Amino acid sequence: MSTPLLLALAALLLLIVVPASRDLFNAMRAQSEREAQRRLVPIRIDDGRERRRR
């Protein structure tokens, strides 16, 4: 194959791979954020107001 054809083929492959990998990384990041939110445990901060009312 000639060099210009190889360069065109490499450029085309790069145009396909870059957006696909960006989508993959965004999906992996979104999934890790959802998992992090599931790991969060809600806590109640007691500031003493309830005890003073009783």
C-alpha positions as a LaTeX table, in Angstrom:
\begin{tabular}{lrrr}
\hline
Residue & $x$ (\AA) & $y$ (\AA) & $z$ (\AA) \\
\hline
Met1 & 0.00 & 0.00 & 0.00 \\
Ser2 & 1.15 & 3.52 & $-0.58$ \\
Thr3 & 1.99 & 5.91 & 2.22 \\
Pro4 & $-0.84$ & 8.41 & 1.55 \\
Leu5 & $-3.37$ & 5.59 & 1.67 \\
Leu6 & $-1.94$ & 4.37 & 4.99 \\
Leu7 & $-2.07$ & 7.91 & 6.41 \\
Ala8 & $-5.69$ & 8.30 & 5.29 \\
Leu9 & $-6.58$ & 4.95 & 6.82 \\
Ala10 & $-4.87$ & 5.88 & 10.10 \\
Ala11 & $-6.69$ & 9.23 & 10.19 \\
Leu12 & $-10.02$ & 7.53 & 9.58 \\
Leu13 & $-9.34$ & 5.02 & 12.31 \\
Leu14 & $-8.39$ & 7.82 & 14.68 \\
Leu15 & $-11.63$ & 9.66 & 13.90 \\
Ile16 & $-13.57$ & 6.54 & 14.85 \\
Val17 & $-11.58$ & 5.55 & 17.94 \\
Val18 & $-11.37$ & 8.90 & 19.75 \\
Pro19 & $-15.14$ & 9.55 & 20.16 \\
Ala20 & $-15.78$ & 5.90 & 20.99 \\
Ser21 & $-13.15$ & 5.89 & 23.73 \\
Arg22 & $-14.48$ & 9.21 & 25.08 \\
Asp23 & $-17.97$ & 7.71 & 25.32 \\
Leu24 & $-16.55$ & 4.65 & 27.04 \\
Phe25 & $-14.67$ & 6.73 & 29.61 \\
Asn26 & $-17.74$ & 8.89 & 30.28 \\
Ala27 & $-19.87$ & 5.79 & 30.81 \\
Met28 & $-17.32$ & 4.29 & 33.19 \\
Arg29 & $-17.11$ & 7.56 & 35.15 \\
Ala30 & $-20.91$ & 7.82 & 35.40 \\
Gln31 & $-21.10$ & 4.25 & 36.64 \\
Ser32 & $-18.44$ & 4.88 & 39.31 \\
Glu33 & $-20.30$ & 8.02 & 40.45 \\
Arg34 & $-23.53$ & 6.01 & 40.82 \\
Glu35 & $-21.69$ & 3.36 & 42.82 \\
Ala36 & $-20.15$ & 6.03 & 45.04 \\
Gln37 & $-23.60$ & 7.47 & 45.75 \\
Arg38 & $-24.86$ & 4.01 & 46.70 \\
Arg39 & $-22.01$ & 3.65 & 49.19 \\
Leu40 & $-22.92$ & 6.89 & 50.94 \\
Val41 & $-24.62$ & 6.28 & 54.24 \\
Pro42 & $-27.07$ & 8.94 & 55.43 \\
Ile43 & $-26.31$ & 10.19 & 58.92 \\
Arg44 & $-28.29$ & 12.31 & 61.32 \\
Ile45 & $-26.47$ & 15.16 & 63.00 \\
Asp46 & $-27.81$ & 15.70 & 66.48 \\
Asp47 & $-27.28$ & 19.30 & 67.50 \\
Gly48 & $-28.93$ & 18.94 & 70.90 \\
Arg49 & $-32.18$ & 20.77 & 70.16 \\
Glu50 & $-34.24$ & 17.59 & 70.52 \\
Arg51 & $-32.78$ & 16.88 & 73.95 \\
Arg52 & $-33.48$ & 20.41 & 75.14 \\
Arg53 & $-37.14$ & 20.16 & 74.09 \\
Arg54 & $-37.76$ & 17.06 & 76.19 \\
\hline
\end{tabular}
